[in-house]
Structures are given as C-alpha cells and as structure tokens.
Amino acid sequence: MTSPFHKGELAVQAQSGVLDEAAMLGKMFRSYMTEQHREFFAQLPMLLVGSMDDAGQPWASMLFGSPGFVHSPDVLTLQVDAQPAQDDPLRAALRIGASLGVLGIQLQTRRRNRMNGRVQKLTSQGFTLEVEQSFGNCPKFISARTPQWREGMPLTAAAIIEAGRLSDAAAALVTRADTCFIASASAPAFEADDTREGVDVSHRGGKPGFVRVQRAPDTTRLYMPDFPGNKAFNTLGNIARYPRAGLLVPDFASGDVLSLACNAEILWDGPELARFQGAERMLVLSVQRGLYFPRLMPFRWTQPLPGPHVERTGSW
C-alpha cells in the first residue's frame, strides 16, 4: 500500500486541497501500539467503541470500568474487560474477526488516542482486539471535565427506543451537548488484508448548540459543522464512501446517553454551512432510529472554572 488512506479519505483530502499535507501524516499511523499509548489506555475509566451491526449500520458505544479494565498485554493487542449494556448494538456485533474502532479519551487532560482493529478473542469479561491502526489525535475542541464515580446511585441500562423524529428529551440533549462521538465505516464489508478498511470512532465537540437539531413530522436532521483539523479526514472519508454513521451524545449532568443510527452526507457549501463561522464543511445526519439510555454513565463530572489558562473549545 502506497498510502495509509483509503479512497474515500483521499477523495475528501483532494476536494479540500490538502493531499500533500495529508500525505505527511502517514507516519502517525502505526500497526502497533506505542508504550505511551499502552500506558494511556490503562489509565482510562471509559472507552468509546465503534461497531457495525448485521444490517451494515455503524453504532458508537461507551464502556466503563476501573482504570486497567482496558490494557495492552503486548504492542499488537488491546484487551477490554467490560461488556456493553444489554440493549447496546455492540453486544451483538462482538464476534471473532469483527472490525471495531476504539477511542480512548481523557477529558480532564484533553488527551485522546485511537486504535482500529479486529476482535481476536471473546471472554465472559470482554474481548481482545488485534491492532491494525494505532494513532493519536490533538486536543482540539475537547471540553475539559473530570469524572468522579457515582456512589450509591442506581444506574439503569435499559434503553428507550427513539424513532426518526426524536423525542423532546432526546432533541434537547443534542441541543445542549458540547461533546459527541461518531462511528463510521469505510464500506459495508471490508477487505481482510487491507488495514485501511474498517470501522472508526472519533470525537466531535464545541460550545453547547454546535449541533443544530431540525425536527420534521417523521424525521430529525442534525447539522454538525466541520472545522479545520488534522487533515486526515478519517470520518468524512468513510462517509464519502459509505454514507451511514452512528452518533453517541452523552449528557454529563444526568449520565444519560443517546445513541443514534443515521444516514450521513457532507455539505461543501450552502446556507447551512454559512451559519457557522469558520466551518469548512457540514456533516448532515438524518436520524433513522435511536436508543436513549437513562443514567448509563457511572460518573459525576466537574468542569474547571474559566480562567486565563483554560482553552476555550471551538471558535463558533
């Protein structure tokens, strides 16, 4: 392979006029985990996972555990000792050889690292992934907050079904969100020997309201601006080839989590894009169905007080 990027990523890079700059990023994609990344994942109490169901729909999911529940026995392997919630689509997607995207994010330090791989082993505690791609991301647009375990508070994992037209509670959650996670895939099926192909999950963030919600009688459209980033276009490159996405939106105040299955498209111009100063593209997600998990996150979250050394996320 002459490039670490598949055809969709290269197409978006070309349309954005950054092919040469993106080519310089090739060295950041490794087929193994660095020692720094291995240590980082072992510190996390939360992990984001992207998967794809039998109908070819990507989903984003959250897993939780005491630090160390995610660990790397060797540079080619990541082990996750946690199970998804009972109604989470990830539960059915976990099978030997399944492609998964993994995002480790430490919100209090605004660090994030990603790993894409395939399920190598399943256990009663969780699963083991064989590393295909391991790479880091910058802290841009991450809202800092620190997790604290909720003591004595009952948590529920039974999902409430959401239709294409989101309920008032779900729409309000998206409207006030400053953080979400998006799962995408490069195709409905993947070449087994091409590590550029597969499922991915990534972070999106901004000030509350950065995702605009538009509800119609039978559907909901979500407008998410795309601002300058690392120019790899992993998510948009996937969507350019396979226009489906899974969106996960956490409510850090209540612990609720909204998981959505969407059709996706990229807008390169037009009035919706003009609404967001500095945005270069617009991602439009048409909700097909969803799952609302009350009190899924077992944390309370605290945010730092604004000050001269606290970076504001986003410019919109």
PLY file of the C-alpha trace (Angstrom):
ply
format ascii 1.0
element vertex 316
property float x
property float y
property float z
element edge 315
property int vertex1
property int vertex2
end_header
0.00 0.00 0.00
1.45 3.34 -1.05
-0.79 5.41 1.26
-2.23 4.87 4.75
-5.52 6.33 3.48
-8.30 4.59 1.57
-10.08 6.01 -1.49
-12.70 7.93 0.48
-10.16 9.69 2.66
-8.04 10.57 -0.37
-11.11 11.92 -2.20
-12.04 14.26 0.67
-8.42 15.35 1.04
-8.29 16.14 -2.68
-11.56 18.11 -2.62
-10.26 20.04 0.39
-6.95 20.78 -1.39
-4.77 19.14 1.29
-3.46 15.98 -0.40
0.19 16.94 0.03
-0.26 17.99 3.65
-2.20 14.83 4.48
0.49 12.66 2.91
2.89 13.96 5.57
0.65 12.39 8.25
1.40 8.87 7.11
4.00 8.24 9.80
1.44 8.80 12.59
-0.44 5.62 11.64
1.22 2.57 13.18
0.40 -1.13 13.05
1.29 -1.44 16.73
0.72 0.48 19.95
3.49 2.66 21.34
4.40 2.33 25.00
2.90 5.76 25.64
-0.44 4.72 24.12
-0.45 1.43 26.01
0.04 3.27 29.31
-2.61 5.82 28.37
-5.37 3.28 27.73
-4.65 1.57 31.06
-5.49 4.82 32.90
-9.00 5.18 31.47
-12.34 4.55 33.24
-14.25 4.94 29.94
-13.79 3.70 26.39
-15.61 4.59 23.14
-16.15 1.77 20.65
-17.41 1.91 17.08
-19.03 -1.20 15.60
-21.32 -2.24 12.76
-24.48 -4.34 13.01
-25.67 -7.08 10.65
-27.59 -4.52 8.57
-24.41 -2.54 7.94
-25.28 0.29 10.35
-22.39 1.79 12.36
-23.02 2.44 16.07
-20.98 4.23 18.73
-20.92 2.79 22.25
-19.48 3.53 25.69
-17.83 1.01 28.02
-16.83 1.63 31.64
-14.61 0.13 34.32
-11.96 0.83 36.91
-8.66 2.04 35.40
-6.92 -1.01 34.00
-10.11 -2.51 32.54
-8.54 -1.57 29.18
-4.96 -2.76 28.90
-2.41 -3.83 26.31
-0.69 -7.19 27.00
1.69 -6.51 24.10
2.14 -3.93 21.35
-0.16 -5.80 18.96
-3.05 -6.38 21.35
-5.65 -4.39 23.31
-7.79 -6.17 25.89
-11.10 -4.77 27.15
-12.60 -6.29 30.29
-16.12 -4.85 30.05
-19.44 -5.76 28.49
-21.81 -3.35 26.72
-25.24 -2.52 28.11
-27.89 -5.14 27.46
-29.60 -3.17 24.65
-26.40 -1.80 23.12
-25.89 -2.93 19.46
-22.23 -3.56 20.29
-23.28 -6.67 22.23
-24.48 -8.45 19.08
-21.57 -7.09 16.98
-18.90 -8.71 19.16
-17.71 -11.75 17.23
-14.36 -13.14 16.16
-12.96 -11.13 13.25
-15.36 -8.18 13.68
-13.88 -4.78 12.87
-14.04 -2.27 15.75
-12.85 1.30 16.15
-11.66 2.35 19.60
-11.21 5.84 21.06
-9.52 6.40 24.39
-10.20 9.91 25.65
-9.17 11.52 28.92
-11.40 14.55 29.12
-9.68 16.16 32.11
-6.34 16.31 30.24
-7.92 16.55 26.76
-5.77 13.65 25.53
-7.12 11.15 23.02
-5.70 8.17 21.14
-7.37 5.89 18.65
-6.98 2.27 17.66
-8.74 0.28 14.97
-8.57 -3.49 14.95
-10.36 -6.82 14.80
-11.79 -8.99 17.53
-9.29 -11.74 18.27
-10.88 -13.33 21.34
-14.14 -13.20 23.31
-14.41 -13.92 27.05
-17.07 -13.63 29.73
-15.31 -10.41 30.85
-15.00 -8.75 27.44
-12.91 -9.04 24.29
-9.40 -8.77 22.86
-8.50 -6.77 19.76
-5.67 -7.29 17.32
-4.21 -3.89 16.40
-4.46 -2.78 12.78
-4.07 1.00 13.10
-2.94 2.98 16.15
-2.67 6.77 16.13
-3.04 9.88 18.24
-5.22 12.98 17.88
-4.76 16.57 19.00
-6.79 18.02 21.93
-8.69 20.46 19.72
-12.37 21.05 20.56
-12.34 18.81 23.66
-14.24 20.31 26.62
-12.29 19.50 29.77
-14.12 17.78 32.64
-13.12 15.34 35.36
-15.05 12.12 36.14
-15.93 11.01 39.67
-17.61 7.67 40.32
-21.23 7.98 41.43
-21.56 6.40 44.88
-24.84 4.78 45.84
-26.76 6.00 42.81
-28.72 3.30 40.94
-27.78 3.17 37.27
-30.11 1.95 34.53
-29.06 0.43 31.23
-32.46 -0.42 29.70
-32.85 1.63 26.55
-35.83 3.73 25.49
-36.49 3.35 21.76
-36.23 6.53 19.69
-37.81 6.90 16.23
-36.54 9.01 13.34
-38.29 12.01 14.85
-36.51 12.40 18.16
-38.46 12.80 21.37
-38.37 16.16 23.15
-35.90 14.79 25.71
-33.55 13.39 23.07
-33.67 16.54 20.94
-32.95 18.70 23.99
-29.98 16.51 24.93
-28.42 17.01 21.49
-29.16 20.75 21.51
-27.30 21.37 24.77
-24.41 18.97 24.07
-20.81 20.16 23.79
-19.44 16.67 23.08
-20.44 13.75 20.89
-18.82 10.71 19.31
-19.34 9.46 15.78
-18.83 5.97 14.38
-18.34 5.40 10.65
-17.19 2.65 8.31
-15.30 2.60 5.04
-17.67 0.09 3.41
-20.46 -2.39 4.24
-17.81 -5.15 4.05
-14.03 -4.97 4.31
-11.00 -6.47 2.64
-9.46 -8.69 5.32
-5.88 -7.84 4.33
-6.32 -4.06 3.96
-5.84 -2.39 7.35
-7.08 0.94 5.97
-10.58 -0.51 5.80
-12.89 -0.96 8.77
-14.87 0.81 11.47
-13.74 4.01 13.17
-14.98 6.15 16.06
-13.99 9.75 16.71
-14.75 12.79 18.89
-16.62 15.93 17.88
-17.00 18.93 20.16
-17.76 22.61 20.51
-19.80 25.03 22.53
-23.32 23.90 23.53
-25.52 24.16 20.46
-22.78 23.32 17.96
-25.10 20.61 16.62
-28.29 22.13 15.21
-31.43 20.00 15.54
-34.18 20.23 12.91
-37.26 18.06 13.54
-39.84 17.25 10.89
-43.02 15.18 11.36
-41.28 11.86 10.71
-37.55 12.54 10.88
-34.80 14.60 12.51
-31.81 16.17 10.78
-28.70 17.10 12.70
-26.30 19.71 11.30
-22.74 19.40 12.58
-20.06 21.86 11.36
-16.63 20.53 10.41
-13.76 22.83 11.35
-10.07 22.63 10.40
-8.42 19.55 11.91
-5.52 17.24 11.20
-6.48 16.89 7.51
-6.64 13.08 7.62
-10.46 13.06 7.25
-10.90 9.56 8.68
-14.59 10.10 9.49
-15.54 12.18 6.44
-13.53 9.85 4.20
-15.57 6.93 5.45
-18.84 8.79 4.97
-17.84 9.84 1.44
-17.70 6.12 0.56
-20.38 4.75 2.87
-22.93 7.38 3.94
-24.03 5.97 7.28
-22.94 6.93 10.78
-23.63 6.22 14.41
-23.81 9.21 16.75
-23.46 8.95 20.52
-24.35 12.00 22.62
-23.64 11.96 26.38
-25.38 14.13 28.96
-22.65 14.80 31.52
-25.11 16.26 34.04
-27.54 13.34 34.24
-25.42 10.43 32.99
-27.89 9.78 30.16
-26.56 8.65 26.78
-28.27 8.91 23.39
-27.18 6.54 20.61
-28.41 7.21 17.07
-28.32 5.38 13.74
-28.11 7.92 10.92
-27.74 8.37 7.21
-24.99 10.89 6.54
-23.95 13.38 3.89
-21.29 16.04 3.53
-22.25 19.60 2.51
-19.44 21.64 0.99
-21.34 24.91 0.68
-24.76 26.48 1.13
-26.69 28.48 3.74
-26.40 25.86 6.49
-22.62 25.99 6.28
-22.65 29.79 6.33
-24.39 29.73 9.73
-21.17 28.57 11.42
-18.25 30.96 11.20
-15.02 29.15 10.35
-16.64 25.87 9.32
-15.23 24.37 6.13
-17.82 21.65 5.62
-21.08 20.49 7.16
-21.97 16.97 8.20
-25.72 16.31 7.96
-27.06 13.32 9.88
-30.60 12.11 9.17
-31.76 10.07 12.14
-33.25 6.66 11.32
-33.70 5.31 14.83
-32.08 5.50 18.23
-31.67 4.28 21.79
-31.89 6.52 24.85
-30.04 5.07 27.87
-31.01 6.80 31.15
-28.16 7.15 33.68
-25.76 4.94 31.72
-22.56 6.80 32.69
-21.46 5.88 36.24
-19.79 9.26 36.80
-20.37 12.76 38.01
-18.38 15.29 36.03
-16.79 18.56 37.15
-15.52 21.25 34.81
-12.68 23.71 35.53
-13.63 27.29 36.17
-12.90 29.55 33.19
-9.61 31.37 33.52
-6.62 32.64 31.56
-5.14 29.14 31.28
-8.32 27.31 30.25
-8.58 26.93 26.50
-12.00 27.61 25.05
-13.20 24.91 22.70
-14.23 25.92 19.24
-14.48 29.29 17.56
-18.18 29.27 16.79
0 1
1 2
2 3
3 4
4 5
5 6
6 7
7 8
8 9
9 10
10 11
11 12
12 13
13 14
14 15
15 16
16 17
17 18
18 19
19 20
20 21
21 22
22 23
23 24
24 25
25 26
26 27
27 28
28 29
29 30
30 31
31 32
32 33
33 34
34 35
35 36
36 37
37 38
38 39
39 40
40 41
41 42
42 43
43 44
44 45
45 46
46 47
47 48
48 49
49 50
50 51
51 52
52 53
53 54
54 55
55 56
56 57
57 58
58 59
59 60
60 61
61 62
62 63
63 64
64 65
65 66
66 67
67 68
68 69
69 70
70 71
71 72
72 73
73 74
74 75
75 76
76 77
77 78
78 79
79 80
80 81
81 82
82 83
83 84
84 85
85 86
86 87
87 88
88 89
89 90
90 91
91 92
92 93
93 94
94 95
95 96
96 97
97 98
98 99
99 100
100 101
101 102
102 103
103 104
104 105
105 106
106 107
107 108
108 109
109 110
110 111
111 112
112 113
113 114
114 115
115 116
116 117
117 118
118 119
119 120
120 121
121 122
122 123
123 124
124 125
125 126
126 127
127 128
128 129
129 130
130 131
131 132
132 133
133 134
134 135
135 136
136 137
137 138
138 139
139 140
140 141
141 142
142 143
143 144
144 145
145 146
146 147
147 148
148 149
149 150
150 151
151 152
152 153
153 154
154 155
155 156
156 157
157 158
158 159
159 160
160 161
161 162
162 163
163 164
164 165
165 166
166 167
167 168
168 169
169 170
170 171
171 172
172 173
173 174
174 175
175 176
176 177
177 178
178 179
179 180
180 181
181 182
182 183
183 184
184 185
185 186
186 187
187 188
188 189
189 190
190 191
191 192
192 193
193 194
194 195
195 196
196 197
197 198
198 199
199 200
200 201
201 202
202 203
203 204
204 205
205 206
206 207
207 208
208 209
209 210
210 211
211 212
212 213
213 214
214 215
215 216
216 217
217 218
218 219
219 220
220 221
221 222
222 223
223 224
224 225
225 226
226 227
227 228
228 229
229 230
230 231
231 232
232 233
233 234
234 235
235 236
236 237
237 238
238 239
239 240
240 241
241 242
242 243
243 244
244 245
245 246
246 247
247 248
248 249
249 250
250 251
251 252
252 253
253 254
254 255
255 256
256 257
257 258
258 259
259 260
260 261
261 262
262 263
263 264
264 265
265 266
266 267
267 268
268 269
269 270
270 271
271 272
272 273
273 274
274 275
275 276
276 277
277 278
278 279
279 280
280 281
281 282
282 283
283 284
284 285
285 286
286 287
287 288
288 289
289 290
290 291
291 292
292 293
293 294
294 295
295 296
296 297
297 298
298 299
299 300
300 301
301 302
302 303
303 304
304 305
305 306
306 307
307 308
308 309
309 310
310 311
311 312
312 313
313 314
314 315
